[in-house]
Amino acid sequence: MAEVRPAKVAVIGGGIAGLSAANRLRELAFERKLPLAIELYEGGARLGGALETVRRGEFVIETGADSILSEKPAALKLAERLGLGVEIVGTDQRFRKTFVVRNGRLLEIPEGFSLLAPSRIGPVMRSPLFSPRGKFRIALEPWIPRRRGGGDESLAAFVRRRLGDETLTRVAQALAGGIYTADPERLSIAATLPRFVEMERKHGSVMRGLRAAAAGRGESGARWSLFVSFRAGVGRLVEALAARLADSIQTGRAVASILPDDSGPDRSRRWRLRFADGGESVADAVVIAAPAYAAATALSAAFPALSAKLALIEYASAAVVNLAYHADDFPDAPAGFGFVAPAIERRRIIAGSFTSLKYPGRAPAGMLLVRAFIGGALNRGLMALTDAEMVAAARDEFRDLLGATAEPALTLVRRWPNSMPQYAVGHLDRVAEIERLADRIPGVELAGAYLRGVGIPDCVAGGERAAEAIAAFLDRNVLSGAASDASP
């Protein structure tokens, strides 16, 4: 029997979605005995996208995302398969508090407040975060009629309708902005926080829905806290994937275009990749795990309709400024994970976090590692600041809010241009149309943060789904035919 030609799969993009796709393809090849040759192409010099851990001495510095949401299992299951389970750490529950800036002061978010709404009214009534009028409006939420009719609406419209303008401007905008770096007036509630839409639909009230969810969880015996990381930082996930896939990875290979291959008799089943450096490669199937705008460019010549839909996904930019202080540089040491700054406060940062309080082992004894977030959809102009100006802005905010006047012992600025997809109202409809058009292209799958979730678990799950679809396609349409052709 002649040897079966391995089917070549090209994975475009070395972020967490692309790495997860390539890894899952390798797993499926082993499990199902599929002869696959996998090549991952990353246009930049490093892997991981907006996941990066920098280690300096005893400091473990996160320059992008610093946590994995444990309620969504894909990333933790991947970590276990990579042998990283023993390295997972939860947050330090002693500091499980989040603060909001109001009139230049840090005020604790009331207990039981979940992003948009509280599960209990008592803590809200005792909090100085809201005015008497704002508290009264929140208390009315269970009696606000549920929305009639379908269709998406903005996060701002949803919160304003159910809980009032003060909840939006003082809490919801800041918390959602911290996650999505987005304008709540444009952000889709259905695409970003669908559980709140479902609570209104099912219970007629978000507050009643939150209480029902809390009662349903009961004593869950959860293994992890809500957010987890690794002892050496979230970059360990990227490093483990990169090590496993080392022989399949090519960095500095930006894909300029993807075209149907016309070099052989099976051209309908193959794809020609043209690289920005002038090189070319042919693949039997492709996973495109690049940002929407890069995917749009690569597909523009062969699939203009799909390209046009992808180009509609907008992105925002952000920067992360890490600062290290001596713990006694803060007259009032923070006792929480961090704080958010509502746009109404007109601060120059979106949020601040206390990294070395959130997770163990992030800083040497006696030191405090903090981060500031700059930019986003509502503060695009601040991305024009130099690195030195960003450090100065972050220092100013930590001085004004927490009294830290000393020179930081360490600074590190990382910019993430066009890194955050904006889930604008109607996003799910746009994604459905993108997926409908992509489904017409045999052997091509899409993955990435711009589709159905920006978190690490969402990107892992999306990459793995794309890999499974590609493996099934190849087994059905390419490898079975190759095996038949190779039979005596």
C-alpha positions as CSV (number, residue, x, y, z in Angstrom):
1,M,0.0,0.0,0.0
2,A,1.3,3.4,-0.9
3,E,1.9,6.0,1.8
4,V,-1.0,8.4,2.3
5,R,0.0,12.0,1.8
6,P,-0.5,14.0,5.0
7,A,-3.1,16.7,4.7
8,K,-1.6,20.1,5.4
9,V,-3.4,22.6,7.7
10,A,-2.4,26.2,7.9
11,V,-3.2,28.1,11.1
12,I,-3.0,31.8,10.6
13,G,-2.4,33.8,13.8
14,G,-0.3,32.9,16.9
15,G,-2.6,34.3,19.5
16,I,-4.3,32.1,22.0
17,A,-7.1,31.1,19.5
18,G,-4.6,30.1,16.9
19,L,-2.3,28.2,19.3
20,S,-5.4,26.4,20.7
21,A,-6.5,25.4,17.2
22,A,-3.1,24.1,16.2
23,N,-2.8,22.2,19.5
24,R,-6.2,20.6,19.1
25,L,-5.4,19.6,15.6
26,R,-2.3,17.8,16.9
27,E,-4.4,16.1,19.6
28,L,-7.0,15.0,17.0
29,A,-4.4,13.7,14.6
30,F,-3.0,11.5,17.4
31,E,-6.4,10.4,18.8
32,R,-7.9,9.6,15.4
33,K,-4.7,8.5,13.6
34,L,-5.1,11.3,11.0
35,P,-2.0,12.1,8.9
36,L,-1.9,15.9,9.4
37,A,0.9,18.3,8.8
38,I,0.2,21.5,10.8
39,E,1.9,24.9,10.2
40,L,1.1,27.9,12.3
41,Y,2.0,31.3,10.8
42,E,2.3,34.4,13.0
43,G,3.0,37.8,11.5
44,G,4.8,39.2,14.5
45,A,7.9,38.2,16.3
46,R,6.2,36.7,19.4
47,L,3.2,34.5,20.2
48,G,0.3,34.9,22.5
49,G,-1.4,38.0,21.1
50,A,-2.5,40.2,24.1
51,L,-1.2,37.6,26.6
52,E,2.3,38.3,27.8
53,T,4.0,37.7,31.1
54,V,7.3,39.5,31.7
55,R,9.5,38.2,34.5
56,R,12.1,40.6,36.1
57,G,13.8,39.2,39.1
58,E,11.0,38.2,41.5
59,F,8.4,40.3,39.7
60,V,5.8,38.5,37.6
61,I,4.4,41.2,35.4
62,E,1.3,40.8,33.3
63,T,1.2,43.2,30.3
64,G,-2.2,42.1,29.1
65,A,-4.9,39.8,30.5
66,D,-4.0,38.6,33.9
67,S,-6.8,36.1,34.7
68,I,-8.8,33.2,33.3
69,L,-12.5,32.9,34.1
70,S,-13.0,29.5,35.8
71,E,-16.7,29.3,35.1
72,K,-15.9,28.7,31.4
73,P,-14.1,25.4,31.3
74,A,-12.2,25.4,28.0
75,A,-9.0,27.1,29.2
76,L,-8.7,25.1,32.4
77,K,-9.3,21.8,30.6
78,L,-6.5,22.8,28.1
79,A,-4.2,23.6,31.0
80,E,-4.8,20.2,32.5
81,R,-4.0,18.5,29.2
82,L,-0.8,20.5,29.0
83,G,0.3,19.4,32.5
84,L,-0.3,22.8,34.0
85,G,-3.0,21.8,36.4
86,V,-0.6,21.9,39.4
87,E,0.5,25.4,38.5
88,I,-3.0,26.9,38.7
89,V,-3.5,29.5,41.5
90,G,-6.7,31.3,42.6
91,T,-7.1,34.8,43.7
92,D,-6.3,35.8,47.3
93,Q,-9.8,36.0,48.8
94,R,-8.6,38.4,51.6
95,F,-8.6,41.1,49.0
96,R,-11.7,40.2,47.1
97,K,-13.0,43.8,46.8
98,T,-13.3,46.2,43.9
99,F,-13.6,49.9,44.2
100,V,-15.1,52.7,42.1
101,V,-13.8,56.3,41.8
102,R,-16.4,58.8,42.9
103,N,-15.4,62.5,43.4
104,G,-11.8,61.6,43.7
105,R,-12.3,58.8,46.3
106,L,-12.2,55.1,46.1
107,L,-15.5,53.6,47.2
108,E,-16.2,49.9,47.5
109,I,-18.7,48.4,45.2
110,P,-21.6,47.2,47.4
111,E,-21.6,43.5,48.3
112,G,-23.6,41.4,45.9
113,F,-23.3,43.9,43.0
114,S,-22.7,41.9,39.8
115,L,-21.4,44.2,36.9
116,L,-24.8,45.8,36.2
117,A,-27.0,45.2,39.2
118,P,-27.2,44.1,42.8
119,S,-28.7,40.9,44.1
120,R,-29.6,42.6,47.4
121,I,-30.8,46.1,48.0
122,G,-29.5,46.4,51.6
123,P,-25.8,46.9,50.8
124,V,-26.8,49.4,48.1
125,M,-28.8,51.5,50.5
126,R,-25.8,51.6,52.9
127,S,-23.3,52.5,50.3
128,P,-22.1,56.1,49.7
129,L,-21.5,55.2,46.0
130,F,-25.1,56.2,45.0
131,S,-27.2,59.3,45.8
132,P,-30.6,58.9,47.5
133,R,-32.3,59.3,44.2
134,G,-30.0,56.7,42.6
135,K,-30.7,54.2,45.4
136,F,-34.5,54.7,45.0
137,R,-34.2,54.1,41.3
138,I,-32.3,50.9,41.8
139,A,-34.8,49.7,44.4
140,L,-37.6,50.1,41.8
141,E,-35.9,47.6,39.4
142,P,-38.0,44.5,40.4
143,W,-41.2,46.5,39.4
144,I,-39.9,47.8,36.0
145,P,-41.8,45.9,33.3
146,R,-39.8,43.6,31.2
147,R,-38.9,44.6,27.7
148,R,-41.4,43.6,25.0
149,G,-40.3,42.7,21.6
150,G,-37.0,41.3,20.3
151,G,-33.9,42.9,18.9
152,D,-30.6,43.9,20.4
153,E,-30.1,46.9,22.5
154,S,-27.0,48.7,23.9
155,L,-25.7,48.0,27.4
156,A,-26.4,51.6,28.2
157,A,-30.0,51.4,27.1
158,F,-30.5,48.2,29.1
159,V,-29.0,49.5,32.3
160,R,-30.7,52.9,32.0
161,R,-34.1,51.2,31.4
162,R,-33.8,48.8,34.3
163,L,-31.7,50.5,36.9
164,G,-31.4,54.2,36.0
165,D,-28.8,56.5,34.6
166,E,-26.8,56.7,37.9
167,T,-26.1,53.0,37.9
168,L,-24.9,53.3,34.3
169,T,-22.6,56.2,34.8
170,R,-21.3,55.3,38.3
171,V,-20.8,51.5,38.0
172,A,-21.9,49.7,34.8
173,Q,-20.0,51.9,32.3
174,A,-16.8,51.6,34.3
175,L,-17.0,47.8,34.9
176,A,-18.0,47.0,31.3
177,G,-15.4,49.5,30.1
178,G,-12.8,47.7,32.1
179,I,-13.6,44.4,30.4
180,Y,-14.4,45.5,26.8
181,T,-12.7,49.0,26.7
182,A,-15.9,50.0,25.0
183,D,-18.6,52.7,24.8
184,P,-21.7,51.3,26.6
185,E,-23.9,53.4,24.3
186,R,-22.7,51.2,21.4
187,L,-21.9,47.9,23.2
188,S,-24.4,45.0,22.5
189,I,-25.9,43.7,25.7
190,A,-26.9,40.4,23.9
191,A,-23.3,39.8,22.7
192,T,-21.5,40.7,25.9
193,L,-23.7,40.0,28.9
194,P,-26.5,37.8,27.6
195,R,-27.3,36.3,31.1
196,F,-28.8,39.6,32.2
197,V,-31.0,39.7,29.1
198,E,-32.1,36.1,30.0
199,M,-32.7,37.1,33.6
200,E,-35.1,39.9,32.5
201,R,-36.8,37.5,30.1
202,K,-37.2,34.7,32.6
203,H,-37.7,36.5,35.9
204,G,-39.0,39.9,34.8
205,S,-36.2,41.5,36.9
206,V,-32.4,41.4,36.9
207,M,-32.3,41.5,40.7
208,R,-34.7,38.6,41.0
209,G,-32.6,36.7,38.4
210,L,-29.4,37.3,40.4
211,R,-31.0,36.0,43.6
212,A,-32.3,32.9,41.8
213,A,-28.8,32.3,40.3
214,A,-27.2,32.6,43.7
215,A,-29.7,30.2,45.3
216,G,-29.2,27.8,42.5
217,R,-25.5,27.7,43.0
218,G,-25.8,26.9,46.7
219,E,-22.8,24.9,48.0
220,S,-21.2,24.2,44.7
221,G,-17.9,23.0,46.1
222,A,-16.1,24.8,43.2
223,R,-12.5,23.8,42.9
224,W,-11.3,27.3,41.9
225,S,-12.1,30.9,42.6
226,L,-13.9,32.8,39.9
227,F,-10.6,34.0,38.4
228,V,-7.4,32.0,38.2
229,S,-3.9,32.2,36.8
230,F,-0.7,30.3,37.0
231,R,2.1,30.6,39.5
232,A,4.3,32.1,36.8
233,G,1.6,34.1,35.1
234,V,-0.9,33.6,32.3
235,G,2.0,33.5,29.9
236,R,2.6,30.0,31.0
237,L,-0.3,28.8,28.9
238,V,1.3,30.4,25.8
239,E,4.7,29.0,26.6
240,A,3.4,25.5,27.1
241,L,1.5,25.6,23.8
242,A,4.5,27.1,22.0
243,A,6.8,24.3,23.4
244,R,4.4,21.6,22.3
245,L,4.0,23.1,18.8
246,A,7.6,24.3,18.3
247,D,8.2,22.3,15.1
248,S,5.0,23.7,13.6
249,I,5.5,27.5,14.3
250,Q,6.8,30.2,12.0
251,T,6.9,33.7,13.3
252,G,7.4,36.8,11.2
253,R,5.3,35.2,8.4
254,A,2.3,37.5,7.8
255,V,-0.3,36.1,5.4
256,A,-1.2,38.7,2.8
257,S,-3.8,36.7,0.9
258,I,-5.6,33.3,0.8
259,L,-6.7,32.2,-2.7
260,P,-8.1,29.0,-4.2
261,D,-5.1,27.0,-5.5
262,D,-5.0,26.4,-9.2
263,S,-1.7,24.4,-9.4
264,G,-3.1,20.9,-9.5
265,P,-6.1,18.7,-10.3
266,D,-7.5,19.0,-6.8
267,R,-7.5,22.8,-6.7
268,S,-11.0,22.9,-5.2
269,R,-9.7,21.3,-2.1
270,R,-6.5,23.4,-1.6
271,W,-5.6,26.9,-0.7
272,R,-2.6,29.1,-1.7
273,L,-1.3,31.4,1.0
274,R,0.8,34.3,-0.1
275,F,3.0,36.0,2.5
276,A,3.9,39.6,3.0
277,D,7.6,38.6,2.5
278,G,6.8,37.3,-1.0
279,G,6.7,33.6,-0.2
280,E,3.9,31.1,-0.9
281,S,2.6,27.9,0.6
282,V,-0.3,25.5,-0.3
283,A,-2.6,24.0,2.3
284,D,-5.5,21.5,2.2
285,A,-7.4,23.5,4.9
286,V,-7.0,26.8,6.8
287,V,-7.9,28.1,10.2
288,I,-7.9,31.9,10.2
289,A,-7.3,33.0,13.8
290,A,-6.1,36.5,13.0
291,P,-8.0,39.6,14.0
292,A,-11.1,40.5,11.9
293,Y,-9.3,43.3,10.0
294,A,-6.4,41.0,9.1
295,A,-8.8,38.2,8.0
296,A,-10.7,40.7,5.9
297,T,-7.5,41.8,4.1
298,A,-6.4,38.2,3.4
299,L,-9.8,37.1,2.0
300,S,-10.6,40.3,0.1
301,A,-9.5,39.1,-3.4
302,A,-11.2,35.7,-3.3
303,F,-14.2,36.3,-1.0
304,P,-15.1,40.0,-1.1
305,A,-18.6,39.6,0.6
306,L,-17.1,37.8,3.6
307,S,-14.2,40.3,3.7
308,A,-16.6,43.2,3.8
309,K,-18.5,41.7,6.7
310,L,-15.3,41.1,8.6
311,A,-14.2,44.7,8.0
312,L,-17.3,45.9,9.8
313,I,-15.9,44.7,13.2
314,E,-14.3,47.7,14.9
315,Y,-11.4,47.6,17.3
316,A,-10.1,49.8,20.2
317,S,-6.6,50.2,21.4
318,A,-5.3,50.2,25.0
319,A,-2.1,50.3,26.9
320,V,-1.1,48.7,30.2
321,V,1.3,50.5,32.6
322,N,2.9,48.4,35.3
323,L,4.5,50.1,38.3
324,A,6.3,48.6,41.3
325,Y,6.4,50.4,44.6
326,H,7.5,49.7,48.1
327,A,4.4,48.7,50.1
328,D,4.9,51.6,52.5
329,D,4.9,54.1,49.7
330,F,1.1,53.9,50.0
331,P,-0.2,55.7,53.1
332,D,-3.4,53.8,52.8
333,A,-2.5,50.4,51.5
334,P,-5.2,49.2,49.1
335,A,-7.2,46.2,50.4
336,G,-8.7,45.0,47.1
337,F,-8.0,43.7,43.6
338,G,-8.4,47.1,42.0
339,F,-10.6,49.9,41.0
340,V,-12.4,51.3,38.0
341,A,-12.7,54.9,37.0
342,P,-16.0,55.9,35.4
343,A,-15.8,58.2,32.4
344,I,-17.8,60.8,34.3
345,E,-14.8,61.2,36.7
346,R,-12.6,62.3,33.7
347,R,-9.5,60.4,34.9
348,R,-6.7,59.5,32.5
349,I,-6.9,55.8,33.3
350,I,-9.7,53.4,32.8
351,A,-8.9,51.3,35.8
352,G,-6.1,50.3,38.2
353,S,-5.3,46.9,39.7
354,F,-3.1,45.7,42.5
355,T,-1.5,42.6,40.9
356,S,0.5,41.4,43.9
357,L,-2.6,41.5,46.1
358,K,-4.7,39.6,43.6
359,Y,-2.3,36.6,43.1
360,P,0.5,35.2,45.2
361,G,4.1,35.4,44.1
362,R,3.8,38.5,41.8
363,A,6.3,40.7,43.7
364,P,9.1,40.4,46.3
365,A,8.3,40.8,49.9
366,G,7.7,44.4,50.9
367,M,6.9,45.4,47.3
368,L,3.5,46.2,45.6
369,L,3.0,45.6,41.9
370,V,0.2,47.7,40.4
371,R,-1.2,48.3,36.9
372,A,-3.0,51.1,35.1
373,F,-5.1,50.8,31.9
374,I,-5.1,53.6,29.4
375,G,-7.1,54.2,26.2
376,G,-10.1,52.3,25.1
377,A,-13.0,53.4,23.0
378,L,-13.8,56.5,25.2
379,N,-10.2,57.7,25.5
380,R,-8.7,57.0,22.1
381,G,-6.7,60.2,22.2
382,L,-4.6,59.1,25.1
383,M,-3.0,56.4,22.9
384,A,-1.0,59.3,21.4
385,L,0.9,59.8,24.7
386,T,4.5,58.7,24.8
387,D,5.5,55.9,27.1
388,A,7.0,58.4,29.6
389,E,3.7,60.4,29.5
390,M,1.7,57.2,30.1
391,V,3.9,56.4,33.1
392,A,3.4,60.0,34.4
393,A,-0.4,59.7,33.9
394,A,-0.5,56.4,35.9
395,R,1.7,57.8,38.7
396,D,-0.5,60.9,38.9
397,E,-3.6,58.8,39.3
398,F,-2.1,56.5,42.0
399,R,-0.8,59.6,43.8
400,D,-4.2,61.4,43.7
401,L,-6.3,58.4,44.6
402,L,-3.9,56.5,47.0
403,G,-1.3,59.0,48.0
404,A,1.7,57.2,46.4
405,T,4.2,60.0,45.8
406,A,7.4,58.0,45.7
407,E,9.3,57.1,42.5
408,P,8.4,53.7,41.3
409,A,11.1,51.0,41.6
410,L,10.0,49.6,38.2
411,T,8.0,50.7,35.2
412,L,6.9,48.8,32.1
413,V,4.5,50.1,29.4
414,R,2.9,47.8,26.8
415,R,0.7,49.1,24.0
416,W,-1.9,46.9,22.4
417,P,-3.0,48.7,19.2
418,N,-6.3,47.5,17.7
419,S,-6.5,44.7,20.1
420,M,-10.0,44.8,21.5
421,P,-12.9,44.0,19.2
422,Q,-16.0,46.1,19.8
423,Y,-19.2,44.1,20.1
424,A,-21.5,46.9,18.8
425,V,-25.3,46.6,18.9
426,G,-26.3,43.9,16.3
427,H,-23.0,42.0,16.8
428,L,-24.5,38.6,17.0
429,D,-26.4,39.2,13.7
430,R,-23.1,40.3,12.1
431,V,-21.3,37.2,13.4
432,A,-24.1,34.9,12.1
433,E,-23.8,36.4,8.7
434,I,-20.0,36.1,8.8
435,E,-20.3,32.4,9.8
436,R,-23.0,31.8,7.1
437,L,-20.6,33.2,4.4
438,A,-17.6,31.3,5.8
439,D,-19.6,28.0,5.9
440,R,-19.7,28.3,2.1
441,I,-15.9,27.9,1.9
442,P,-14.9,24.3,2.3
443,G,-11.8,23.7,4.3
444,V,-11.7,27.2,5.9
445,E,-12.7,28.0,9.5
446,L,-12.6,31.3,11.5
447,A,-11.6,31.7,15.1
448,G,-10.8,34.7,17.4
449,A,-11.9,37.2,20.0
450,Y,-14.1,39.1,17.5
451,L,-16.6,36.3,17.1
452,R,-18.3,35.1,20.3
453,G,-16.2,36.1,23.3
454,V,-13.1,38.1,24.2
455,G,-11.9,36.1,27.2
456,I,-9.2,33.5,27.3
457,P,-11.7,30.6,27.6
458,D,-13.8,31.9,24.7
459,C,-10.7,32.1,22.5
460,V,-9.5,28.7,23.5
461,A,-13.0,27.2,22.8
462,G,-13.3,29.0,19.5
463,G,-9.9,27.8,18.3
464,E,-10.7,24.2,19.3
465,R,-14.1,24.2,17.6
466,A,-12.4,25.4,14.4
467,A,-9.8,22.6,14.7
468,E,-12.5,20.0,15.2
469,A,-14.4,21.2,12.2
470,I,-11.2,21.1,10.0
471,A,-10.3,17.6,11.2
472,A,-13.8,16.4,10.3
473,F,-13.7,18.1,6.9
474,L,-10.3,16.6,6.1
475,D,-11.2,13.1,7.3
476,R,-14.4,13.2,5.2
477,N,-13.2,15.0,2.0
478,V,-9.4,14.7,1.7
479,L,-7.9,11.9,3.7
480,S,-10.5,9.3,2.8
481,G,-10.0,10.0,-0.9
482,A,-6.2,9.9,-0.5
483,A,-6.4,6.6,1.3
484,S,-8.5,5.2,-1.6
485,D,-6.1,6.5,-4.2
486,A,-3.2,5.0,-2.3
487,S,-4.8,1.5,-2.0
488,P,-3.3,-1.2,-4.3
